[in-house]
Amino acid sequence: MKIFAITSAFIIAIVSSFLHAEEFGTTADAEAMVKKAIGHIKSVGADTAYSDFTGQSPDFIKNDVYVVVYSMGGKALAHGQNPKQVGKELIDFKDADGKEFIKERVQLAKSKGNFWQDYKFTDPVTKKILPKSAYCEKVDETIVCAGIYKR
């Protein structure tokens, strides 16, 4: 009986971890979301696309992956989880560790064009501040990003 209980608990834990993992984005999800967002911007124009991203269109949210767009000056142009940030100059915004990640994002966009960036941010699923990696691409004078949380 004891072996059955241990085996059952083990199986439940494994199944639960697979089910729970489906709620979280992958690096491939983030990269695909950025490509999709860029295509949408080119197809419908920036104003409509930014409204779709900020309005949390289901086409631009997959689990905890969503689109954000910043100007090269650090102004939030679209944010798939926090519309209150849109229109704000966030160049000096800091994460939980004091990292000026928007300033760094702008610098990376200028020097690399396409990049991954690590920082900390509030996870929309757990509502906890977690390590995050965002994939970003410079598009004209904007930076289009989507990120994944590291759990």
C-alpha positions as CSV (number, residue, x, y, z in Angstrom):
1,M,0.0,0.0,0.0
2,K,2.8,2.4,0.9
3,I,4.5,1.8,-2.5
4,F,1.2,2.5,-4.3
5,A,0.8,5.8,-2.4
6,I,4.3,6.9,-3.2
7,T,3.9,5.9,-6.9
8,S,0.6,7.7,-7.1
9,A,2.0,10.8,-5.6
10,F,4.9,10.7,-8.0
11,I,2.6,10.3,-11.0
12,I,0.4,13.1,-9.9
13,A,3.4,15.4,-9.4
14,I,4.7,14.6,-12.9
15,V,1.3,15.1,-14.6
16,S,0.7,18.3,-12.6
17,S,4.0,19.7,-13.7
18,F,3.3,19.0,-17.3
19,L,-0.2,20.7,-17.0
20,H,1.3,23.6,-15.2
21,A,4.1,24.1,-17.7
22,E,1.5,24.7,-20.4
23,E,0.6,28.0,-18.7
24,F,4.1,29.4,-19.2
25,G,5.7,30.7,-22.4
26,T,8.9,29.4,-24.0
27,T,11.7,31.2,-25.8
28,A,10.1,30.0,-29.1
29,D,6.8,31.5,-28.0
30,A,8.4,34.9,-27.3
31,E,10.3,35.0,-30.5
32,A,7.2,34.0,-32.5
33,M,5.1,36.6,-30.7
34,V,7.6,39.4,-31.7
35,K,7.6,38.2,-35.3
36,K,3.8,38.1,-35.3
37,A,3.6,41.6,-33.7
38,I,6.0,43.1,-36.3
39,G,3.9,41.6,-39.1
40,H,0.8,43.0,-37.5
41,I,2.3,46.5,-37.3
42,K,3.3,46.3,-40.9
43,S,-0.1,45.1,-42.0
44,V,-2.5,47.4,-40.1
45,G,-0.2,50.3,-39.0
46,A,1.3,51.2,-35.7
47,D,-1.8,52.8,-34.1
48,T,-4.1,49.9,-34.7
49,A,-1.5,47.3,-33.8
50,Y,-0.5,49.1,-30.5
51,S,-4.2,49.3,-29.6
52,D,-4.5,45.6,-30.2
53,F,-1.5,44.7,-28.1
54,T,-2.5,47.0,-25.2
55,G,-6.2,45.9,-25.5
56,Q,-5.0,42.3,-24.8
57,S,-6.2,40.9,-28.1
58,P,-6.0,37.1,-27.7
59,D,-4.0,37.0,-30.9
60,F,-1.1,38.7,-29.0
61,I,-1.2,36.9,-25.7
62,K,-0.2,33.3,-25.2
63,N,-0.2,32.2,-21.6
64,D,2.2,34.7,-19.9
65,V,3.7,36.0,-23.1
66,Y,2.5,39.4,-24.3
67,V,3.8,42.2,-26.5
68,V,5.3,45.5,-25.3
69,V,6.6,48.3,-27.6
70,Y,8.9,51.2,-26.6
71,S,10.1,54.2,-28.5
72,M,13.9,54.5,-28.8
73,G,13.6,57.2,-26.2
74,G,12.0,54.8,-23.7
75,K,8.4,55.8,-24.0
76,A,5.9,52.9,-23.7
77,L,3.8,52.8,-26.9
78,A,2.0,49.5,-26.1
79,H,1.8,47.1,-23.2
80,G,-0.1,43.8,-23.2
81,Q,-0.4,43.6,-19.5
82,N,-0.3,47.1,-18.1
83,P,-2.1,49.8,-20.2
84,K,-1.3,52.4,-17.5
85,Q,2.3,52.4,-18.7
86,V,1.3,53.4,-22.3
87,G,2.3,57.0,-23.1
88,K,4.8,57.2,-20.1
89,E,8.4,58.0,-20.4
90,L,10.0,55.0,-18.7
91,I,13.7,55.3,-19.7
92,D,14.7,55.5,-16.0
93,F,12.3,52.7,-14.8
94,K,14.0,50.2,-12.6
95,D,13.3,46.5,-11.9
96,A,13.2,45.1,-8.4
97,D,17.1,44.9,-8.3
98,G,17.5,48.5,-9.4
99,K,18.4,47.6,-13.0
100,E,17.4,50.4,-15.5
101,F,16.2,47.8,-17.9
102,I,14.4,50.2,-20.3
103,K,17.6,52.2,-20.7
104,E,19.5,49.0,-21.3
105,R,16.9,47.8,-23.8
106,V,17.3,51.0,-25.8
107,Q,21.1,50.6,-25.8
108,L,20.8,47.0,-26.9
109,A,18.4,47.9,-29.7
110,K,20.8,50.5,-30.9
111,S,23.8,48.2,-30.8
112,K,22.4,44.8,-31.7
113,G,18.9,45.2,-33.3
114,N,17.7,41.8,-32.1
115,F,18.5,40.5,-28.7
116,W,17.5,38.8,-25.4
117,Q,17.5,40.8,-22.2
118,D,17.2,39.6,-18.6
119,Y,15.6,41.6,-15.8
120,K,12.8,41.2,-13.2
121,F,9.1,41.9,-13.6
122,T,5.7,41.1,-12.2
123,D,4.4,37.8,-13.7
124,P,0.8,38.2,-14.7
125,V,0.0,34.6,-13.8
126,T,1.5,34.4,-10.3
127,K,1.5,38.2,-9.5
128,K,5.1,37.7,-8.2
129,I,8.2,39.5,-9.2
130,L,10.2,36.9,-11.1
131,P,13.3,36.8,-13.3
132,K,12.3,37.5,-16.9
133,S,13.9,37.2,-20.3
134,A,12.5,39.3,-23.2
135,Y,13.2,38.8,-26.9
136,C,13.3,42.2,-28.6
137,E,13.7,43.5,-32.2
138,K,14.3,47.1,-33.3
139,V,11.7,48.1,-35.9
140,D,12.4,51.6,-37.3
141,E,12.5,53.8,-34.2
142,T,10.7,51.3,-31.9
143,I,11.6,48.2,-29.9
144,V,9.1,45.3,-30.0
145,C,9.4,42.8,-27.3
146,A,7.8,39.7,-25.7
147,G,9.2,37.9,-22.7
148,I,9.1,34.7,-20.7
149,Y,9.2,34.3,-16.9
150,K,11.8,32.0,-15.4
151,R,10.2,29.8,-12.7
